[in-house]
Amino acid sequence: MDVAALDLLFVATFRDWVIIVMGIAVAAFFFVGLIFTIVLGLLTRALLKKVSGLLDESVKPLLGTAKETADNVKGTTTYIAQAAVTPIVRTYGVVAGVRRAASVLAGLTGARSEGDNTTDKR
């Protein structure tokens, strides 16, 4: 064999070894990546279960309490409106009616005070 044939044989053998080593390396990286992805998926699933449990234990009861508080406030405002505001408005209405009736009966309908900006519409 001459030198050129030996060089060609060496290059072909080296090329074959490089292809084999690269194939093994790519397969190894693929399997490592696959295992990493599976582990990461399982950890993510466990974390989501833990967060869901935390929401069920902490946040949902808190939301229920907040809704209950809002319902209590709504009931309180309804009670205050019926028990306090409505009688006061009625009383002021009666007082205003009595004053107006007294002024009509007294003949003072044309007299206006300085602070009264209403116009007499007749």
Buried (B, 14 or more C-beta within 10 A) or exposed (E): EEEEEEEEEEEEEEEEEEEEEEEEEEEEEEEEEEEEEEEEEEEEEEEEEEEEEEEEEEEEEEEEEEEEEEEEEEEEEEEEEEEEEEEEEEEEEEEEEEEEEEEEEEEEEEEEEEEEEEEEEE
